[in-house]
């Protein structure tokens, strides 16, 4: 499946089947993929009973799933029969600034960097790492949290 075909499927009405099969906890928590294009990706999660913490906000692990998915999808979209590589999350970092209630949107605008990185990974066999930042904002546009995910990828 090509990058464009994956994007079409990922943004289509049946993407929940992919989540159910590959990321069932993200599906249950309510993670959505809102945008995936050359500029980057946007995911979101809404506060609900299933993803809450005792303080009536979104549990940090649910937020991490949505944030990680925004970075992972930028790399995963390239995996097909012709471009096979392994992905491993090797480091995470997060800072929480505000209580996460309502709908939280996670943006990773490093699409061009991810594209260049995958091209490089496919040329070498030693593997490489990339660190991708994510900003999480609430419905008012206030910064709720920032994340960084370091992925290690290696051509198969």
Backbone bond lengths (Angstrom), bond angles and torsions (degrees), N, CA, C in turn:
res aa  C-N    CA-C-N  psi(-1)  N-CA   C-N-CA  omega(-1)  CA-C   N-CA-C  phi
1 X - - - 1.455 - - 1.530 107.57 -
2 X 1.289 116.91 133.06 1.461 121.19 -179.65 1.531 110.73 -79.78
3 X 1.316 114.25 167.38 1.468 121.22 178.40 1.530 110.50 -56.20
4 X 1.326 116.96 -45.49 1.471 120.27 -178.70 1.523 111.59 -67.87
5 X 1.334 116.94 -37.15 1.462 120.06 177.78 1.528 110.56 -66.14
6 X 1.348 116.31 -40.49 1.464 119.49 177.62 1.527 110.25 -62.55
7 X 1.322 116.75 -43.59 1.469 120.50 179.62 1.519 111.10 -60.15
8 X 1.324 115.84 -43.79 1.472 119.64 -179.93 1.523 110.47 -61.57
9 X 1.321 116.10 -43.57 1.459 120.54 178.57 1.531 110.92 -67.81
10 X 1.339 116.43 -42.09 1.461 121.16 -176.90 1.517 112.70 -64.10
11 X 1.305 116.43 -31.37 1.455 120.39 -178.56 1.526 112.52 -98.29
12 X 1.330 116.39 4.81 1.464 121.73 -178.99 1.519 112.68 -86.51
13 X 1.328 116.14 176.95 1.461 120.71 -174.16 1.530 114.77 -72.19
14 X 1.339 118.13 -14.83 1.455 120.04 -176.35 1.523 113.36 -107.29
15 X 1.323 116.89 16.89 1.454 119.63 -179.17 1.522 112.10 -64.88
16 X 1.328 116.62 -22.13 1.455 119.21 178.06 1.523 110.92 -58.80
17 X 1.347 117.58 -26.46 1.465 120.52 178.07 1.532 110.88 -67.38
18 X 1.340 116.80 -38.43 1.460 120.92 174.99 1.524 109.78 -61.71
19 X 1.327 116.14 -47.72 1.464 119.83 179.36 1.520 111.13 -61.46
20 X 1.313 116.49 -43.32 1.455 120.94 -179.61 1.520 111.15 -60.40
21 X 1.340 116.57 -38.32 1.463 121.39 -178.42 1.525 113.15 -80.93
22 X 1.341 117.13 -42.84 1.463 121.32 -172.61 1.524 114.41 -100.64
23 X 1.331 117.57 -32.14 1.466 121.95 -177.30 1.536 110.26 -136.79
24 X 1.334 117.08 66.02 1.476 118.80 -173.78 1.530 114.17 -60.68
25 X 1.327 118.66 -35.15 1.465 119.31 178.67 1.517 111.85 -67.07
26 X 1.335 116.84 -36.55 1.466 119.86 176.22 1.524 110.06 -64.26
27 X 1.320 116.39 -39.51 1.468 120.15 177.14 1.528 110.32 -61.76
28 X 1.327 116.62 -48.68 1.465 120.32 -179.08 1.528 112.15 -63.36
29 X 1.328 116.72 -36.42 1.472 120.56 -179.54 1.529 111.82 -73.63
30 X 1.329 117.29 -18.52 1.460 120.61 177.74 1.518 114.82 97.09
31 X 1.333 117.78 22.16 1.468 121.00 178.70 1.528 109.10 -68.42
32 X 1.315 116.03 133.58 1.473 122.77 178.55 1.519 109.40 -123.17
33 X 1.323 116.15 145.74 1.459 121.76 172.40 1.515 106.58 -100.01
34 X 1.329 117.01 114.06 1.459 122.08 -175.54 1.521 113.62 -95.65
35 X 1.335 115.75 -32.39 1.467 119.43 -178.73 1.517 108.93 -151.26
36 X 1.338 114.97 141.03 1.455 121.85 173.84 1.516 106.32 -150.38
37 X 1.341 115.92 106.67 1.463 119.73 -179.30 1.525 109.12 -147.35
38 X 1.325 116.54 -168.45 1.465 120.31 -176.54 1.527 113.13 -65.25
39 X 1.317 117.99 -25.23 1.456 120.84 -179.50 1.530 112.30 -79.39
40 X 1.322 117.00 -34.12 1.454 120.26 -177.99 1.513 111.86 162.75
41 X 1.323 114.99 -155.53 1.461 119.50 -179.43 1.523 110.27 -141.11
42 X 1.314 113.74 156.28 1.460 121.39 176.72 1.519 107.74 -134.24
43 X 1.316 115.51 128.74 1.456 121.61 173.02 1.524 107.75 -119.80
44 X 1.311 116.13 168.50 1.467 119.15 178.18 1.520 109.78 -150.93
45 X 1.309 113.62 161.52 1.456 121.49 174.86 1.528 107.20 -148.90
46 X 1.318 116.15 140.63 1.464 120.98 177.93 1.522 109.26 -105.85
47 X 1.321 114.39 143.28 1.459 120.15 175.25 1.520 108.61 -62.95
48 X 1.336 115.93 128.58 1.458 121.17 174.11 1.520 108.99 -152.88
49 X 1.280 116.20 172.80 1.463 121.64 -174.96 1.525 111.93 -55.61
50 X 1.319 118.10 -41.57 1.458 122.13 -173.65 1.530 113.16 -70.30
51 X 1.333 118.96 -26.80 1.464 120.14 -177.80 1.534 113.31 -110.59
52 X 1.326 117.49 18.77 1.459 120.40 -177.02 1.523 112.55 -87.14
53 X 1.312 114.95 158.40 1.462 121.97 171.10 1.534 107.73 -105.58
54 X 1.328 119.37 177.08 1.469 120.10 -178.95 1.527 114.53 -65.36
55 X 1.340 117.71 -10.47 1.459 121.38 -176.91 1.528 112.31 -101.00
56 X 1.327 116.19 15.05 1.468 124.09 177.20 1.531 112.38 61.34
57 X 1.304 115.69 45.60 1.452 122.25 170.73 1.531 107.30 -141.18
58 X 1.324 117.06 175.58 1.463 120.26 -177.71 1.524 109.59 -71.04
59 X 1.307 115.72 130.05 1.455 123.14 179.30 1.525 109.40 -60.33
60 X 1.329 117.21 139.08 1.463 121.35 -175.13 1.525 112.26 -58.23
61 X 1.317 118.42 -33.88 1.471 120.58 -179.30 1.527 110.77 -67.00
62 X 1.316 117.96 -36.43 1.464 121.02 176.70 1.522 110.09 -67.30
63 X 1.329 116.38 -38.71 1.463 119.67 177.02 1.530 110.36 -65.35
64 X 1.323 116.48 -40.45 1.467 120.24 177.56 1.526 111.24 -60.53
65 X 1.327 116.98 -40.42 1.474 119.66 178.99 1.522 110.79 -59.80
66 X 1.312 116.97 -46.64 1.466 120.85 -178.82 1.525 110.85 -66.07
67 X 1.327 116.93 -41.54 1.463 120.88 179.80 1.528 110.89 -67.46
68 X 1.319 117.40 -44.73 1.459 121.32 179.13 1.519 110.99 -62.17
69 X 1.319 116.55 -39.71 1.463 120.86 -179.79 1.526 111.13 -63.72
70 X 1.328 117.10 -33.46 1.470 118.96 178.60 1.526 111.18 -66.17
71 X 1.322 118.34 -32.61 1.464 120.27 176.76 1.524 111.51 -84.33
72 X 1.313 116.31 -43.26 1.466 120.23 -178.34 1.514 113.15 -61.49
73 X 1.329 117.06 -36.07 1.468 119.94 179.96 1.522 111.91 -66.10
74 X 1.346 116.78 -30.04 1.470 120.13 177.98 1.525 111.18 -63.97
75 X 1.331 116.98 -31.84 1.464 120.87 178.33 1.528 111.51 -91.18
76 X 1.315 116.89 -42.96 1.467 122.17 -175.11 1.524 112.76 -60.50
77 X 1.316 117.05 -30.31 1.465 120.73 -177.27 1.529 112.66 -60.59
78 X 1.324 117.54 -18.85 1.460 121.67 -178.16 1.525 113.25 -88.50
79 X 1.321 117.61 -13.54 1.459 120.46 -175.56 1.530 109.67 -77.54
80 X 1.314 114.89 121.63 1.460 122.19 171.49 1.523 107.36 -153.48
81 X 1.324 117.75 -168.62 1.467 121.45 -177.02 1.522 112.06 -63.78
82 X 1.322 117.52 -31.92 1.463 121.19 -178.08 1.527 112.18 -85.70
83 X 1.300 116.97 -31.91 1.463 120.99 -177.74 1.518 109.04 -120.20
84 X 1.309 115.12 80.45 1.458 120.72 -177.48 1.532 110.11 -98.55
85 X 1.318 116.23 125.36 1.459 121.46 175.27 1.520 108.55 -150.05
86 X 1.316 114.90 156.69 1.457 119.81 179.42 1.527 109.10 -95.25
87 X 1.328 114.72 151.08 1.466 121.76 179.37 1.519 108.35 -126.65
88 X 1.322 115.73 135.04 1.455 120.38 176.33 1.525 108.56 -140.82
89 X 1.309 116.42 125.92 1.458 120.88 175.52 1.526 107.40 -77.01
90 X 1.338 117.21 119.16 1.467 120.27 -174.61 1.532 113.74 -109.08
91 X 1.326 117.46 -17.62 1.463 118.93 179.98 1.527 110.05 -158.30
92 X 1.327 114.95 142.28 1.461 120.36 174.78 1.523 108.41 -131.95
93 X 1.306 113.83 153.44 1.463 120.59 176.40 1.522 106.57 -146.40
94 X 1.330 116.42 139.87 1.462 119.73 -179.91 1.519 110.86 -146.00
95 X 1.320 115.14 144.37 1.460 122.51 171.41 1.527 106.74 -128.95
96 X 1.313 115.64 128.65 1.458 121.04 -179.50 1.525 108.21 -106.38
97 X 1.329 115.85 127.50 1.458 120.77 -172.75 1.530 113.84 -110.20
98 X 1.316 116.31 -26.42 1.459 120.64 -172.44 1.526 108.78 -150.53
99 X 1.317 116.56 155.31 1.456 121.77 177.75 1.533 110.16 -62.09
100 X 1.325 116.40 133.29 1.467 121.78 -176.59 1.528 110.11 -95.84
101 X 1.326 115.39 96.69 1.467 120.97 176.01 1.520 107.92 -128.80
102 X 1.314 115.99 157.49 1.461 120.08 -176.74 1.511 110.79 78.94
103 X 1.316 116.43 -147.84 1.467 121.63 178.56 1.525 108.64 -95.62
104 X 1.337 115.77 128.39 1.460 121.84 178.77 1.523 107.47 -112.71
105 X 1.335 115.73 131.67 1.461 122.55 -178.06 1.529 108.62 -110.99
106 X 1.333 115.86 131.35 1.465 123.15 -177.30 1.528 108.30 -112.01
107 X 1.326 116.74 119.24 1.464 122.01 -176.20 1.516 111.20 -116.04
108 X 1.327 114.75 130.20 1.464 121.39 171.45 1.523 106.27 -125.59
109 X 1.324 116.50 108.66 1.464 121.77 -175.31 1.529 111.99 -103.14
110 X 1.315 115.78 45.59 1.463 121.06 -178.44 1.527 111.44 -117.68
111 X 1.309 116.46 35.24 1.462 120.97 178.98 1.522 113.85 -56.55
112 X 1.351 118.97 -48.08 1.468 119.21 179.24 1.529 112.87 -61.68
113 X 1.332 117.50 -38.17 1.452 120.87 178.04 1.526 110.78 -66.19
114 X 1.336 117.31 -41.42 1.470 121.08 178.04 1.523 110.30 -63.21
115 X 1.317 116.86 -40.90 1.463 121.94 178.65 1.530 110.88 -60.29
116 X 1.313 117.47 -49.62 1.473 122.21 178.79 1.525 111.05 -62.16
117 X 1.333 115.69 -40.01 1.464 120.71 -179.97 1.523 110.97 -62.06
118 X 1.326 117.31 -47.21 1.469 120.47 -179.12 1.525 110.26 -63.43
119 X 1.311 117.62 -40.75 1.471 120.52 176.74 1.526 110.64 -57.81
120 X 1.319 117.20 -42.40 1.466 121.79 179.53 1.523 111.32 -67.77
121 X 1.331 116.98 -43.61 1.471 121.35 179.95 1.525 110.71 -59.10
122 X 1.309 117.09 -39.24 1.466 120.49 -177.83 1.530 112.10 -71.03
123 X 1.322 117.35 -17.77 1.466 121.04 178.94 1.524 112.83 -88.03
124 X 1.332 116.52 -26.90 1.461 120.48 -176.52 1.526 109.65 -113.21
125 X 1.321 116.43 160.84 1.465 119.91 -179.20 1.528 113.06 -112.82
126 X 1.326 117.26 -6.59 1.455 119.83 -178.85 1.530 112.10 -75.41
127 X 1.299 116.93 -25.41 1.451 120.90 -175.46 1.515 110.92 96.32
128 X 1.314 115.78 164.45 1.460 121.77 -179.02 1.520 108.21 -156.01
129 X 1.333 115.45 166.04 1.458 120.13 177.93 1.525 109.99 -122.71
130 X 1.312 113.91 153.53 1.461 121.51 175.31 1.523 107.81 -139.37
131 X 1.311 115.68 139.34 1.462 121.05 176.07 1.517 108.23 -109.52
132 X 1.327 115.21 124.28 1.461 121.45 -177.06 1.526 109.77 -118.38
133 X 1.336 117.66 126.30 1.464 121.74 179.78 1.526 111.91 -87.95
134 X 1.321 114.68 153.39 1.469 122.03 177.70 1.521 108.27 -136.16
135 X 1.322 115.85 136.71 1.463 121.18 172.71 1.517 108.48 -112.68
136 X 1.322 116.00 133.68 1.461 122.28 178.55 1.523 108.68 -110.78
137 X 1.321 115.88 127.39 1.465 121.57 -178.74 1.516 110.17 -127.98
138 X 1.331 115.26 151.53 1.464 119.46 176.21 1.531 110.43 -88.93
139 X 1.320 115.49 -174.61 1.470 120.60 -176.44 1.525 112.83 -64.85
140 X 1.329 117.71 -22.38 1.467 121.49 177.94 1.523 112.19 -86.72
141 X 1.330 116.89 -3.11 1.454 120.92 -178.10 1.514 113.73 86.69
142 X 1.334 117.17 5.55 1.466 121.36 178.52 1.524 110.06 -75.28
143 X 1.312 116.67 139.23 1.455 121.98 177.38 1.520 109.60 -70.28
144 X 1.322 116.51 121.20 1.460 122.45 -178.47 1.528 110.51 -98.04
145 X 1.331 116.37 -40.74 1.462 120.74 -178.03 1.522 109.65 -159.96
146 X 1.329 114.99 159.74 1.462 121.27 172.21 1.529 107.47 -128.53
147 X 1.310 115.34 145.24 1.455 122.06 -177.61 1.520 109.23 -134.07
148 X 1.329 115.04 157.26 1.457 121.52 169.11 1.517 107.25 -139.13
149 X 1.321 115.75 132.72 1.453 121.96 179.10 1.516 109.22 -122.48
150 X 1.310 116.36 127.69 1.450 121.97 176.57 1.518 108.41 -105.51
151 X 1.333 114.92 118.85 1.457 123.17 -179.64 1.522 109.18 -106.20
152 X 1.308 115.26 139.07 1.454 121.86 171.53 1.529 106.90 -108.17
153 X 1.318 115.94 127.24 1.466 120.72 -179.65 1.516 109.30 -127.83
154 X 1.326 115.31 146.00 1.453 121.00 179.34 1.512 109.26 -144.33
155 X 1.315 115.70 134.11 1.458 121.78 178.58 1.510 109.51 -64.45
156 X 1.321 116.49 140.94 1.480 121.35 178.78 1.517 110.03 -92.23
